[in-house]
Amino acid sequence: MTHERPEDNFTHVAGRVAHVHFTDSDAGGSHLAWGDGIIDLDKLVTYLRGQSYEDSLTIGLTNWKYNVGPPPPLKQFVEALRKALCPA
């Protein structure tokens, strides 16, 4: 929404980050399952690794469309993270 890149914010707090809210998003800022939004997961994981980030990641699905059946998008989210964080 603000046209900032995650890298821009990370630079300002370098060395002081212990937790990242890790979620996909659309242009309106919704918290979406990976693959449902516009953020490049592989690029973000590569960036965090390049910064030697090894602390916590929190996922969040807060978009209304997940209220009726959260298990499928949660599974989608976990599978995308598993693939990005632990490539074969």
PDB file of N, CA, C and O in Angstrom:
ATOM      1  N   MET A   1       0.811  -1.184   0.000  1.00  0.00           N
ATOM      2  CA  MET A   1       0.000   0.000   0.000  1.00  0.00           C
ATOM      3  C   MET A   1       0.862   1.258   0.000  1.00  0.00           C
ATOM      4  O   MET A   1       0.467   2.276  -0.570  1.00  0.00           O
ATOM      5  N   THR A   2       2.025   1.203   0.627  1.00  0.00           N
ATOM      6  CA  THR A   2       2.880   2.379   0.737  1.00  0.00           C
ATOM      7  C   THR A   2       4.000   2.371  -0.286  1.00  0.00           C
ATOM      8  O   THR A   2       4.826   3.284  -0.323  1.00  0.00           O
ATOM      9  N   HIS A   3       4.027   1.338  -1.114  1.00  0.00           N
ATOM     10  CA  HIS A   3       5.045   1.183  -2.151  1.00  0.00           C
ATOM     11  C   HIS A   3       6.445   1.011  -1.569  1.00  0.00           C
ATOM     12  O   HIS A   3       7.440   1.281  -2.240  1.00  0.00           O
ATOM     13  N   GLU A   4       6.516   0.562  -0.321  1.00  0.00           N
ATOM     14  CA  GLU A   4       7.806   0.234   0.277  1.00  0.00           C
ATOM     15  C   GLU A   4       8.111  -1.230  -0.006  1.00  0.00           C
ATOM     16  O   GLU A   4       7.208  -2.049  -0.172  1.00  0.00           O
ATOM     17  N   ARG A   5       9.361  -1.531  -0.055  1.00  0.00           N
ATOM     18  CA  ARG A   5       9.776  -2.917  -0.202  1.00  0.00           C
ATOM     19  C   ARG A   5      10.138  -3.443   1.187  1.00  0.00           C
ATOM     20  O   ARG A   5      10.595  -2.666   2.026  1.00  0.00           O
ATOM     21  N   PRO A   6       9.951  -4.731   1.456  1.00  0.00           N
ATOM     22  CA  PRO A   6      10.366  -5.266   2.754  1.00  0.00           C
ATOM     23  C   PRO A   6      11.824  -4.937   3.062  1.00  0.00           C
ATOM     24  O   PRO A   6      12.181  -4.700   4.216  1.00  0.00           O
ATOM     25  N   GLU A   7      12.659  -4.923   2.033  1.00  0.00           N
ATOM     26  CA  GLU A   7      14.077  -4.628   2.213  1.00  0.00           C
ATOM     27  C   GLU A   7      14.301  -3.224   2.772  1.00  0.00           C
ATOM     28  O   GLU A   7      15.230  -2.999   3.546  1.00  0.00           O
ATOM     29  N   ASP A   8      13.445  -2.284   2.375  1.00  0.00           N
ATOM     30  CA  ASP A   8      13.581  -0.908   2.864  1.00  0.00           C
ATOM     31  C   ASP A   8      13.432  -0.852   4.383  1.00  0.00           C
ATOM     32  O   ASP A   8      14.218  -0.194   5.063  1.00  0.00           O
ATOM     33  N   ASN A   9      12.447  -1.526   4.900  1.00  0.00           N
ATOM     34  CA  ASN A   9      12.209  -1.529   6.345  1.00  0.00           C
ATOM     35  C   ASN A   9      13.285  -2.306   7.089  1.00  0.00           C
ATOM     36  O   ASN A   9      13.727  -1.887   8.158  1.00  0.00           O
ATOM     37  N   PHE A  10      13.703  -3.419   6.538  1.00  0.00           N
ATOM     38  CA  PHE A  10      14.706  -4.256   7.183  1.00  0.00           C
ATOM     39  C   PHE A  10      16.022  -3.500   7.344  1.00  0.00           C
ATOM     40  O   PHE A  10      16.715  -3.666   8.348  1.00  0.00           O
ATOM     41  N   THR A  11      16.362  -2.688   6.377  1.00  0.00           N
ATOM     42  CA  THR A  11      17.596  -1.903   6.424  1.00  0.00           C
ATOM     43  C   THR A  11      17.601  -0.940   7.616  1.00  0.00           C
ATOM     44  O   THR A  11      18.639  -0.740   8.247  1.00  0.00           O
ATOM     45  N   HIS A  12      16.448  -0.349   7.924  1.00  0.00           N
ATOM     46  CA  HIS A  12      16.357   0.621   9.022  1.00  0.00           C
ATOM     47  C   HIS A  12      16.531  -0.013  10.399  1.00  0.00           C
ATOM     48  O   HIS A  12      16.930   0.659  11.350  1.00  0.00           O
ATOM     49  N   VAL A  13      16.234  -1.293  10.502  1.00  0.00           N
ATOM     50  CA  VAL A  13      16.305  -1.970  11.806  1.00  0.00           C
ATOM     51  C   VAL A  13      17.319  -3.114  11.796  1.00  0.00           C
ATOM     52  O   VAL A  13      17.218  -4.043  12.598  1.00  0.00           O
ATOM     53  N   ALA A  14      18.275  -3.047  10.908  1.00  0.00           N
ATOM     54  CA  ALA A  14      19.274  -4.114  10.752  1.00  0.00           C
ATOM     55  C   ALA A  14      19.893  -4.497  12.094  1.00  0.00           C
ATOM     56  O   ALA A  14      20.282  -3.642  12.890  1.00  0.00           O
ATOM     57  N   GLY A  15      19.972  -5.805  12.316  1.00  0.00           N
ATOM     58  CA  GLY A  15      20.567  -6.322  13.536  1.00  0.00           C
ATOM     59  C   GLY A  15      19.662  -6.315  14.745  1.00  0.00           C
ATOM     60  O   GLY A  15      20.048  -6.792  15.812  1.00  0.00           O
ATOM     61  N   ARG A  16      18.448  -5.776  14.594  1.00  0.00           N
ATOM     62  CA  ARG A  16      17.518  -5.695  15.729  1.00  0.00           C
ATOM     63  C   ARG A  16      16.208  -6.410  15.459  1.00  0.00           C
ATOM     64  O   ARG A  16      15.235  -6.205  16.186  1.00  0.00           O
ATOM     65  N   VAL A  17      16.162  -7.234  14.440  1.00  0.00           N
ATOM     66  CA  VAL A  17      14.932  -7.927  14.083  1.00  0.00           C
ATOM     67  C   VAL A  17      14.970  -9.351  14.633  1.00  0.00           C
ATOM     68  O   VAL A  17      15.909 -10.100  14.365  1.00  0.00           O
ATOM     69  N   ALA A  18      13.947  -9.720  15.401  1.00  0.00           N
ATOM     70  CA  ALA A  18      13.883 -11.063  15.968  1.00  0.00           C
ATOM     71  C   ALA A  18      12.590 -11.775  15.576  1.00  0.00           C
ATOM     72  O   ALA A  18      12.366 -12.926  15.949  1.00  0.00           O
ATOM     73  N   HIS A  19      11.742 -11.077  14.820  1.00  0.00           N
ATOM     74  CA  HIS A  19      10.444 -11.642  14.454  1.00  0.00           C
ATOM     75  C   HIS A  19       9.955 -10.973  13.175  1.00  0.00           C
ATOM     76  O   HIS A  19       9.962  -9.747  13.066  1.00  0.00           O
ATOM     77  N   VAL A  20       9.532 -11.781  12.212  1.00  0.00           N
ATOM     78  CA  VAL A  20       9.000 -11.261  10.957  1.00  0.00           C
ATOM     79  C   VAL A  20       7.605 -11.830  10.752  1.00  0.00           C
ATOM     80  O   VAL A  20       7.407 -13.045  10.777  1.00  0.00           O
ATOM     81  N   HIS A  21       6.637 -10.937  10.548  1.00  0.00           N
ATOM     82  CA  HIS A  21       5.274 -11.353  10.194  1.00  0.00           C
ATOM     83  C   HIS A  21       5.316 -11.670   8.708  1.00  0.00           C
ATOM     84  O   HIS A  21       5.427 -10.771   7.875  1.00  0.00           O
ATOM     85  N   PHE A  22       5.227 -12.933   8.389  1.00  0.00           N
ATOM     86  CA  PHE A  22       5.507 -13.444   7.060  1.00  0.00           C
ATOM     87  C   PHE A  22       4.208 -13.839   6.385  1.00  0.00           C
ATOM     88  O   PHE A  22       3.643 -14.888   6.696  1.00  0.00           O
ATOM     89  N   THR A  23       3.728 -13.021   5.473  1.00  0.00           N
ATOM     90  CA  THR A  23       2.458 -13.299   4.816  1.00  0.00           C
ATOM     91  C   THR A  23       2.449 -12.699   3.423  1.00  0.00           C
ATOM     92  O   THR A  23       3.143 -11.719   3.157  1.00  0.00           O
ATOM     93  N   ASP A  24       1.669 -13.283   2.545  1.00  0.00           N
ATOM     94  CA  ASP A  24       1.488 -12.709   1.220  1.00  0.00           C
ATOM     95  C   ASP A  24       0.482 -11.573   1.365  1.00  0.00           C
ATOM     96  O   ASP A  24      -0.193 -11.472   2.390  1.00  0.00           O
ATOM     97  N   SER A  25       0.379 -10.734   0.370  1.00  0.00           N
ATOM     98  CA  SER A  25      -0.489  -9.575   0.451  1.00  0.00           C
ATOM     99  C   SER A  25      -0.945  -9.172  -0.935  1.00  0.00           C
ATOM    100  O   SER A  25      -0.326  -9.517  -1.942  1.00  0.00           O
ATOM    101  N   ASP A  26      -2.048  -8.430  -0.966  1.00  0.00           N
ATOM    102  CA  ASP A  26      -2.474  -7.830  -2.223  1.00  0.00           C
ATOM    103  C   ASP A  26      -2.197  -6.331  -2.139  1.00  0.00           C
ATOM    104  O   ASP A  26      -1.636  -5.859  -1.150  1.00  0.00           O
ATOM    105  N   ALA A  27      -2.580  -5.596  -3.149  1.00  0.00           N
ATOM    106  CA  ALA A  27      -2.315  -4.160  -3.175  1.00  0.00           C
ATOM    107  C   ALA A  27      -3.038  -3.416  -2.062  1.00  0.00           C
ATOM    108  O   ALA A  27      -2.653  -2.302  -1.705  1.00  0.00           O
ATOM    109  N   GLY A  28      -4.084  -4.024  -1.512  1.00  0.00           N
ATOM    110  CA  GLY A  28      -4.834  -3.394  -0.431  1.00  0.00           C
ATOM    111  C   GLY A  28      -4.310  -3.715   0.953  1.00  0.00           C
ATOM    112  O   GLY A  28      -4.802  -3.165   1.938  1.00  0.00           O
ATOM    113  N   GLY A  29      -3.313  -4.603   1.053  1.00  0.00           N
ATOM    114  CA  GLY A  29      -2.711  -4.922   2.338  1.00  0.00           C
ATOM    115  C   GLY A  29      -3.292  -6.123   3.050  1.00  0.00           C
ATOM    116  O   GLY A  29      -2.965  -6.367   4.211  1.00  0.00           O
ATOM    117  N   SER A  30      -4.153  -6.884   2.375  1.00  0.00           N
ATOM    118  CA  SER A  30      -4.722  -8.078   3.005  1.00  0.00           C
ATOM    119  C   SER A  30      -3.640  -9.082   3.352  1.00  0.00           C
ATOM    120  O   SER A  30      -2.635  -9.184   2.649  1.00  0.00           O
ATOM    121  N   HIS A  31      -3.839  -9.822   4.427  1.00  0.00           N
ATOM    122  CA  HIS A  31      -2.940 -10.897   4.819  1.00  0.00           C
ATOM    123  C   HIS A  31      -3.449 -12.172   4.171  1.00  0.00           C
ATOM    124  O   HIS A  31      -4.494 -12.700   4.550  1.00  0.00           O
ATOM    125  N   LEU A  32      -2.696 -12.667   3.182  1.00  0.00           N
ATOM    126  CA  LEU A  32      -3.150 -13.783   2.363  1.00  0.00           C
ATOM    127  C   LEU A  32      -2.207 -14.969   2.455  1.00  0.00           C
ATOM    128  O   LEU A  32      -1.055 -14.841   2.870  1.00  0.00           O
ATOM    129  N   ALA A  33      -2.719 -16.125   2.061  1.00  0.00           N
ATOM    130  CA  ALA A  33      -1.879 -17.310   1.939  1.00  0.00           C
ATOM    131  C   ALA A  33      -0.921 -17.090   0.781  1.00  0.00           C
ATOM    132  O   ALA A  33      -1.267 -16.444  -0.208  1.00  0.00           O
ATOM    133  N   TRP A  34       0.309 -17.640   0.911  1.00  0.00           N
ATOM    134  CA  TRP A  34       1.271 -17.491  -0.176  1.00  0.00           C
ATOM    135  C   TRP A  34       0.685 -18.052  -1.463  1.00  0.00           C
ATOM    136  O   TRP A  34       0.127 -19.149  -1.494  1.00  0.00           O
ATOM    137  N   GLY A  35       0.828 -17.278  -2.506  1.00  0.00           N
ATOM    138  CA  GLY A  35       0.279 -17.651  -3.804  1.00  0.00           C
ATOM    139  C   GLY A  35      -1.010 -16.928  -4.119  1.00  0.00           C
ATOM    140  O   GLY A  35      -1.431 -16.889  -5.275  1.00  0.00           O
ATOM    141  N   ASP A  36      -1.652 -16.348  -3.100  1.00  0.00           N
ATOM    142  CA  ASP A  36      -2.894 -15.618  -3.316  1.00  0.00           C
ATOM    143  C   ASP A  36      -2.658 -14.122  -3.488  1.00  0.00           C
ATOM    144  O   ASP A  36      -3.586 -13.383  -3.817  1.00  0.00           O
ATOM    145  N   GLY A  37      -1.434 -13.671  -3.269  1.00  0.00           N
ATOM    146  CA  GLY A  37      -1.136 -12.247  -3.342  1.00  0.00           C
ATOM    147  C   GLY A  37      -0.063 -11.935  -4.370  1.00  0.00           C
ATOM    148  O   GLY A  37       0.121 -12.664  -5.344  1.00  0.00           O
ATOM    149  N   ILE A  38       0.642 -10.835  -4.133  1.00  0.00           N
ATOM    150  CA  ILE A  38       1.586 -10.317  -5.125  1.00  0.00           C
ATOM    151  C   ILE A  38       3.046 -10.333  -4.674  1.00  0.00           C
ATOM    152  O   ILE A  38       3.924  -9.928  -5.436  1.00  0.00           O
ATOM    153  N   ILE A  39       3.325 -10.793  -3.451  1.00  0.00           N
ATOM    154  CA  ILE A  39       4.691 -10.777  -2.941  1.00  0.00           C
ATOM    155  C   ILE A  39       5.445 -12.005  -3.443  1.00  0.00           C
ATOM    156  O   ILE A  39       4.913 -13.115  -3.456  1.00  0.00           O
ATOM    157  N   ASP A  40       6.679 -11.788  -3.851  1.00  0.00           N
ATOM    158  CA  ASP A  40       7.534 -12.860  -4.367  1.00  0.00           C
ATOM    159  C   ASP A  40       8.191 -13.575  -3.178  1.00  0.00           C
ATOM    160  O   ASP A  40       9.164 -13.077  -2.612  1.00  0.00           O
ATOM    161  N   LEU A  41       7.658 -14.731  -2.809  1.00  0.00           N
ATOM    162  CA  LEU A  41       8.123 -15.483  -1.655  1.00  0.00           C
ATOM    163  C   LEU A  41       9.588 -15.877  -1.773  1.00  0.00           C
ATOM    164  O   LEU A  41      10.356 -15.698  -0.827  1.00  0.00           O
ATOM    165  N   ASP A  42       9.982 -16.411  -2.922  1.00  0.00           N
ATOM    166  CA  ASP A  42      11.365 -16.839  -3.098  1.00  0.00           C
ATOM    167  C   ASP A  42      12.339 -15.671  -2.966  1.00  0.00           C
ATOM    168  O   ASP A  42      13.405 -15.819  -2.368  1.00  0.00           O
ATOM    169  N   LYS A  43      11.984 -14.525  -3.513  1.00  0.00           N
ATOM    170  CA  LYS A  43      12.837 -13.341  -3.416  1.00  0.00           C
ATOM    171  C   LYS A  43      12.963 -12.883  -1.960  1.00  0.00           C
ATOM    172  O   LYS A  43      14.046 -12.498  -1.517  1.00  0.00           O
ATOM    173  N   LEU A  44      11.861 -12.926  -1.228  1.00  0.00           N
ATOM    174  CA  LEU A  44      11.882 -12.501   0.169  1.00  0.00           C
ATOM    175  C   LEU A  44      12.717 -13.455   1.024  1.00  0.00           C
ATOM    176  O   LEU A  44      13.487 -13.009   1.875  1.00  0.00           O
ATOM    177  N   VAL A  45      12.572 -14.762   0.807  1.00  0.00           N
ATOM    178  CA  VAL A  45      13.364 -15.749   1.544  1.00  0.00           C
ATOM    179  C   VAL A  45      14.848 -15.579   1.218  1.00  0.00           C
ATOM    180  O   VAL A  45      15.695 -15.642   2.109  1.00  0.00           O
ATOM    181  N   THR A  46      15.156 -15.365  -0.050  1.00  0.00           N
ATOM    182  CA  THR A  46      16.546 -15.146  -0.453  1.00  0.00           C
ATOM    183  C   THR A  46      17.114 -13.917   0.239  1.00  0.00           C
ATOM    184  O   THR A  46      18.254 -13.936   0.704  1.00  0.00           O
ATOM    185  N   TYR A  47      16.330 -12.855   0.311  1.00  0.00           N
ATOM    186  CA  TYR A  47      16.781 -11.632   0.984  1.00  0.00           C
ATOM    187  C   TYR A  47      17.048 -11.888   2.470  1.00  0.00           C
ATOM    188  O   TYR A  47      18.092 -11.495   2.989  1.00  0.00           O
ATOM    189  N   LEU A  48      16.109 -12.546   3.152  1.00  0.00           N
ATOM    190  CA  LEU A  48      16.282 -12.819   4.583  1.00  0.00           C
ATOM    191  C   LEU A  48      17.505 -13.698   4.837  1.00  0.00           C
ATOM    192  O   LEU A  48      18.245 -13.480   5.796  1.00  0.00           O
ATOM    193  N   ARG A  49      17.711 -14.675   3.988  1.00  0.00           N
ATOM    194  CA  ARG A  49      18.914 -15.509   4.122  1.00  0.00           C
ATOM    195  C   ARG A  49      20.178 -14.675   3.920  1.00  0.00           C
ATOM    196  O   ARG A  49      21.166 -14.861   4.631  1.00  0.00           O
ATOM    197  N   GLY A  50      20.151 -13.762   2.959  1.00  0.00           N
ATOM    198  CA  GLY A  50      21.290 -12.888   2.702  1.00  0.00           C
ATOM    199  C   GLY A  50      21.599 -11.972   3.881  1.00  0.00           C
ATOM    200  O   GLY A  50      22.729 -11.508   4.033  1.00  0.00           O
ATOM    201  N   GLN A  51      20.601 -11.715   4.710  1.00  0.00           N
ATOM    202  CA  GLN A  51      20.774 -10.906   5.909  1.00  0.00           C
ATOM    203  C   GLN A  51      21.099 -11.777   7.125  1.00  0.00           C
ATOM    204  O   GLN A  51      21.188 -11.280   8.248  1.00  0.00           O
ATOM    205  N   SER A  52      21.275 -13.075   6.892  1.00  0.00           N
ATOM    206  CA  SER A  52      21.545 -14.054   7.964  1.00  0.00           C
ATOM    207  C   SER A  52      20.426 -14.092   8.998  1.00  0.00           C
ATOM    208  O   SER A  52      20.680 -14.334  10.178  1.00  0.00           O
ATOM    209  N   TYR A  53      19.195 -13.855   8.565  1.00  0.00           N
ATOM    210  CA  TYR A  53      18.047 -13.903   9.469  1.00  0.00           C
ATOM    211  C   TYR A  53      17.710 -15.347   9.776  1.00  0.00           C
ATOM    212  O   TYR A  53      17.454 -16.136   8.866  1.00  0.00           O
ATOM    213  N   GLU A  54      17.707 -15.701  11.060  1.00  0.00           N
ATOM    214  CA  GLU A  54      17.402 -17.066  11.479  1.00  0.00           C
ATOM    215  C   GLU A  54      16.419 -17.091  12.642  1.00  0.00           C
ATOM    216  O   GLU A  54      16.330 -18.088  13.358  1.00  0.00           O
ATOM    217  N   ASP A  55      15.689 -16.014  12.832  1.00  0.00           N
ATOM    218  CA  ASP A  55      14.755 -15.945  13.948  1.00  0.00           C
ATOM    219  C   ASP A  55      13.348 -16.339  13.513  1.00  0.00           C
ATOM    220  O   ASP A  55      13.175 -17.041  12.517  1.00  0.00           O
ATOM    221  N   SER A  56      12.366 -15.899  14.243  1.00  0.00           N
ATOM    222  CA  SER A  56      10.985 -16.343  14.071  1.00  0.00           C
ATOM    223  C   SER A  56      10.289 -15.771  12.842  1.00  0.00           C
ATOM    224  O   SER A  56      10.532 -14.637  12.429  1.00  0.00           O
ATOM    225  N   LEU A  57       9.413 -16.599  12.274  1.00  0.00           N
ATOM    226  CA  LEU A  57       8.482 -16.182  11.228  1.00  0.00           C
ATOM    227  C   LEU A  57       7.081 -16.494  11.741  1.00  0.00           C
ATOM    228  O   LEU A  57       6.835 -17.589  12.246  1.00  0.00           O
ATOM    229  N   THR A  58       6.178 -15.555  11.617  1.00  0.00           N
ATOM    230  CA  THR A  58       4.796 -15.772  11.999  1.00  0.00           C
ATOM    231  C   THR A  58       3.941 -15.666  10.756  1.00  0.00           C
ATOM    232  O   THR A  58       4.096 -14.734   9.968  1.00  0.00           O
ATOM    233  N   ILE A  59       3.037 -16.617  10.577  1.00  0.00           N
ATOM    234  CA  ILE A  59       2.121 -16.539   9.446  1.00  0.00           C
ATOM    235  C   ILE A  59       0.768 -16.057   9.936  1.00  0.00           C
ATOM    236  O   ILE A  59       0.403 -16.256  11.094  1.00  0.00           O
ATOM    237  N   GLY A  60       0.034 -15.424   9.042  1.00  0.00           N
ATOM    238  CA  GLY A  60      -1.280 -14.930   9.415  1.00  0.00           C
ATOM    239  C   GLY A  60      -2.219 -14.898   8.227  1.00  0.00           C
ATOM    240  O   GLY A  60      -1.879 -14.386   7.161  1.00  0.00           O
ATOM    241  N   LEU A  61      -3.396 -15.448   8.425  1.00  0.00           N
ATOM    242  CA  LEU A  61      -4.452 -15.407   7.406  1.00  0.00           C
ATOM    243  C   LEU A  61      -5.604 -14.619   7.994  1.00  0.00           C
ATOM    244  O   LEU A  61      -6.408 -15.166   8.749  1.00  0.00           O
ATOM    245  N   THR A  62      -5.695 -13.344   7.660  1.00  0.00           N
ATOM    246  CA  THR A  62      -6.732 -12.512   8.260  1.00  0.00           C
ATOM    247  C   THR A  62      -7.744 -11.996   7.244  1.00  0.00           C
ATOM    248  O   THR A  62      -8.581 -11.161   7.586  1.00  0.00           O
ATOM    249  N   ASN A  63      -7.685 -12.464   6.028  1.00  0.00           N
ATOM    250  CA  ASN A  63      -8.652 -12.030   5.033  1.00  0.00           C
ATOM    251  C   ASN A  63      -9.978 -12.746   5.266  1.00  0.00           C
ATOM    252  O   ASN A  63      -9.994 -13.936   5.581  1.00  0.00           O
ATOM    253  N   TRP A  64     -11.064 -12.043   5.117  1.00  0.00           N
ATOM    254  CA  TRP A  64     -12.393 -12.591   5.367  1.00  0.00           C
ATOM    255  C   TRP A  64     -12.684 -13.849   4.563  1.00  0.00           C
ATOM    256  O   TRP A  64     -13.446 -14.703   5.016  1.00  0.00           O
ATOM    257  N   LYS A  65     -12.088 -13.982   3.367  1.00  0.00           N
ATOM    258  CA  LYS A  65     -12.417 -15.123   2.509  1.00  0.00           C
ATOM    259  C   LYS A  65     -11.946 -16.451   3.097  1.00  0.00           C
ATOM    260  O   LYS A  65     -12.377 -17.511   2.642  1.00  0.00           O
ATOM    261  N   TYR A  66     -11.067 -16.410   4.102  1.00  0.00           N
ATOM    262  CA  TYR A  66     -10.590 -17.637   4.732  1.00  0.00           C
ATOM    263  C   TYR A  66     -11.432 -18.044   5.939  1.00  0.00           C
ATOM    264  O   TYR A  66     -11.199 -19.112   6.505  1.00  0.00           O
ATOM    265  N   ASN A  67     -12.396 -17.235   6.347  1.00  0.00           N
ATOM    266  CA  ASN A  67     -13.179 -17.509   7.553  1.00  0.00           C
ATOM    267  C   ASN A  67     -14.004 -18.786   7.467  1.00  0.00           C
ATOM    268  O   ASN A  67     -14.128 -19.498   8.463  1.00  0.00           O
ATOM    269  N   VAL A  68     -14.557 -19.086   6.330  1.00  0.00           N
ATOM    270  CA  VAL A  68     -15.434 -20.237   6.192  1.00  0.00           C
ATOM    271  C   VAL A  68     -14.657 -21.551   6.205  1.00  0.00           C
ATOM    272  O   VAL A  68     -15.116 -22.536   6.783  1.00  0.00           O
ATOM    273  N   GLY A  69     -13.492 -21.574   5.577  1.00  0.00           N
ATOM    274  CA  GLY A  69     -12.715 -22.804   5.503  1.00  0.00           C
ATOM    275  C   GLY A  69     -11.225 -22.544   5.558  1.00  0.00           C
ATOM    276  O   GLY A  69     -10.560 -22.580   4.523  1.00  0.00           O
ATOM    277  N   PRO A  70     -10.675 -22.281   6.748  1.00  0.00           N
ATOM    278  CA  PRO A  70      -9.256 -21.952   6.828  1.00  0.00           C
ATOM    279  C   PRO A  70      -8.273 -23.095   6.556  1.00  0.00           C
ATOM    280  O   PRO A  70      -7.138 -22.802   6.181  1.00  0.00           O
ATOM    281  N   PRO A  71      -8.625 -24.368   6.716  1.00  0.00           N
ATOM    282  CA  PRO A  71      -7.605 -25.411   6.497  1.00  0.00           C
ATOM    283  C   PRO A  71      -6.961 -25.425   5.104  1.00  0.00           C
ATOM    284  O   PRO A  71      -5.738 -25.541   5.031  1.00  0.00           O
ATOM    285  N   PRO A  72      -7.706 -25.316   3.995  1.00  0.00           N
ATOM    286  CA  PRO A  72      -7.040 -25.344   2.686  1.00  0.00           C
ATOM    287  C   PRO A  72      -6.032 -24.205   2.474  1.00  0.00           C
ATOM    288  O   PRO A  72      -4.918 -24.481   2.029  1.00  0.00           O
ATOM    289  N   PRO A  73      -6.365 -22.936   2.769  1.00  0.00           N
ATOM    290  CA  PRO A  73      -5.356 -21.894   2.573  1.00  0.00           C
ATOM    291  C   PRO A  73      -4.199 -22.018   3.561  1.00  0.00           C
ATOM    292  O   PRO A  73      -3.070 -21.657   3.229  1.00  0.00           O
ATOM    293  N   LEU A  74      -4.458 -22.521   4.763  1.00  0.00           N
ATOM    294  CA  LEU A  74      -3.369 -22.729   5.720  1.00  0.00           C
ATOM    295  C   LEU A  74      -2.415 -23.803   5.205  1.00  0.00           C
ATOM    296  O   LEU A  74      -1.196 -23.662   5.306  1.00  0.00           O
ATOM    297  N   LYS A  75      -2.973 -24.867   4.659  1.00  0.00           N
ATOM    298  CA  LYS A  75      -2.136 -25.920   4.064  1.00  0.00           C
ATOM    299  C   LYS A  75      -1.341 -25.350   2.886  1.00  0.00           C
ATOM    300  O   LYS A  75      -0.153 -25.640   2.745  1.00  0.00           O
ATOM    301  N   GLN A  76      -1.982 -24.550   2.049  1.00  0.00           N
ATOM    302  CA  GLN A  76      -1.306 -23.890   0.918  1.00  0.00           C
ATOM    303  C   GLN A  76      -0.149 -23.047   1.423  1.00  0.00           C
ATOM    304  O   GLN A  76       0.939 -23.072   0.847  1.00  0.00           O
ATOM    305  N   PHE A  77      -0.375 -22.305   2.492  1.00  0.00           N
ATOM    306  CA  PHE A  77       0.633 -21.441   3.093  1.00  0.00           C
ATOM    307  C   PHE A  77       1.827 -22.257   3.580  1.00  0.00           C
ATOM    308  O   PHE A  77       2.975 -21.930   3.278  1.00  0.00           O
ATOM    309  N   VAL A  78       1.552 -23.311   4.329  1.00  0.00           N
ATOM    310  CA  VAL A  78       2.618 -24.150   4.888  1.00  0.00           C
ATOM    311  C   VAL A  78       3.417 -24.827   3.781  1.00  0.00           C
ATOM    312  O   VAL A  78       4.645 -24.888   3.852  1.00  0.00           O
ATOM    313  N   GLU A  79       2.738 -25.333   2.768  1.00  0.00           N
ATOM    314  CA  GLU A  79       3.443 -25.988   1.655  1.00  0.00           C
ATOM    315  C   GLU A  79       4.335 -25.000   0.904  1.00  0.00           C
ATOM    316  O   GLU A  79       5.455 -25.344   0.527  1.00  0.00           O
ATOM    317  N   ALA A  80       3.857 -23.797   0.687  1.00  0.00           N
ATOM    318  CA  ALA A  80       4.670 -22.783   0.001  1.00  0.00           C
ATOM    319  C   ALA A  80       5.900 -22.428   0.834  1.00  0.00           C
ATOM    320  O   ALA A  80       6.999 -22.297   0.296  1.00  0.00           O
ATOM    321  N   LEU A  81       5.714 -22.273   2.150  1.00  0.00           N
ATOM    322  CA  LEU A  81       6.848 -21.984   3.016  1.00  0.00           C
ATOM    323  C   LEU A  81       7.844 -23.134   3.046  1.00  0.00           C
ATOM    324  O   LEU A  81       9.055 -22.923   2.980  1.00  0.00           O
ATOM    325  N   ARG A  82       7.325 -24.343   3.143  1.00  0.00           N
ATOM    326  CA  ARG A  82       8.205 -25.515   3.162  1.00  0.00           C
ATOM    327  C   ARG A  82       9.054 -25.565   1.893  1.00  0.00           C
ATOM    328  O   ARG A  82      10.257 -25.817   1.947  1.00  0.00           O
ATOM    329  N   LYS A  83       8.419 -25.325   0.770  1.00  0.00           N
ATOM    330  CA  LYS A  83       9.138 -25.355  -0.515  1.00  0.00           C
ATOM    331  C   LYS A  83      10.194 -24.246  -0.585  1.00  0.00           C
ATOM    332  O   LYS A  83      11.305 -24.475  -1.065  1.00  0.00           O
ATOM    333  N   ALA A  84       9.850 -23.053  -0.109  1.00  0.00           N
ATOM    334  CA  ALA A  84      10.776 -21.922  -0.171  1.00  0.00           C
ATOM    335  C   ALA A  84      11.916 -22.045   0.838  1.00  0.00           C
ATOM    336  O   ALA A  84      13.058 -21.704   0.529  1.00  0.00           O
ATOM    337  N   LEU A  85      11.610 -22.532   2.045  1.00  0.00           N
ATOM    338  CA  LEU A  85      12.617 -22.594   3.092  1.00  0.00           C
ATOM    339  C   LEU A  85      13.495 -23.839   3.034  1.00  0.00           C
ATOM    340  O   LEU A  85      14.639 -23.821   3.488  1.00  0.00           O
ATOM    341  N   CYS A  86      12.960 -24.908   2.477  1.00  0.00           N
ATOM    342  CA  CYS A  86      13.690 -26.180   2.436  1.00  0.00           C
ATOM    343  C   CYS A  86      13.680 -26.743   1.017  1.00  0.00           C
ATOM    344  O   CYS A  86      13.123 -27.817   0.790  1.00  0.00           O
ATOM    345  N   PRO A  87      14.285 -26.039   0.058  1.00  0.00           N
ATOM    346  CA  PRO A  87      14.233 -26.517  -1.329  1.00  0.00           C
ATOM    347  C   PRO A  87      14.910 -27.885  -1.452  1.00  0.00           C
ATOM    348  O   PRO A  87      15.873 -28.189  -0.749  1.00  0.00           O
ATOM    349  N   ALA A  88      14.383 -28.689  -2.355  1.00  0.00           N
ATOM    350  CA  ALA A  88      14.895 -30.058  -2.547  1.00  0.00           C
ATOM    351  C   ALA A  88      16.287 -30.064  -3.143  1.00  0.00           C
ATOM    352  O   ALA A  88      16.859 -31.131  -3.367  1.00  0.00           O
TER     353      ALA A  88
END
